[in-house]
């Protein structure tokens, strides 16, 4: 009789959980990279650029929370959903950061109003009533770039110590 093993997040080792969180982080970085590249293209759909930015921010912050405490934050992922305000608030609290400055908070809120309702992905009245160029995102791009710089340094510092032992 063959033994059957089911692999799930629940029975992953600490090292496996770290690798899954890092994979999620890399995926988020790819969304940000795609947003930057697409944003540089003439005629690019600005709503798609904004969607990629928001999705990248969401995924990167969720990954960072998982790297901090996988067991705690894996249970909270669905509660955060695609709500940038929830995941940003969780990250600020988890990492003991200062609250966002008002202009950044307003920008995140404005983007979240579209992103959490899936309006950046799908068509609707906003397509004809709101010029996507009027939706600010520069602060969020700059802030996530800073988060990526700090994170890359931290990941590099801990890379050698996170290898499986044995």
Secondary structure by P-SEA (a helix, b strand, c coil): cbbbbbbccccccaaaaaaaaaaaaaaaaaaaaaaaaaaacccccaaaaaaaaaaaaaaaaaaaaaaacaaaaaaacccccccaaaaaaaaaaaaccccccaaaaaaaaaaaaaaaaccccccccccccccccccccaaaaaaaaaaaaaaaaaaaaacccccccc
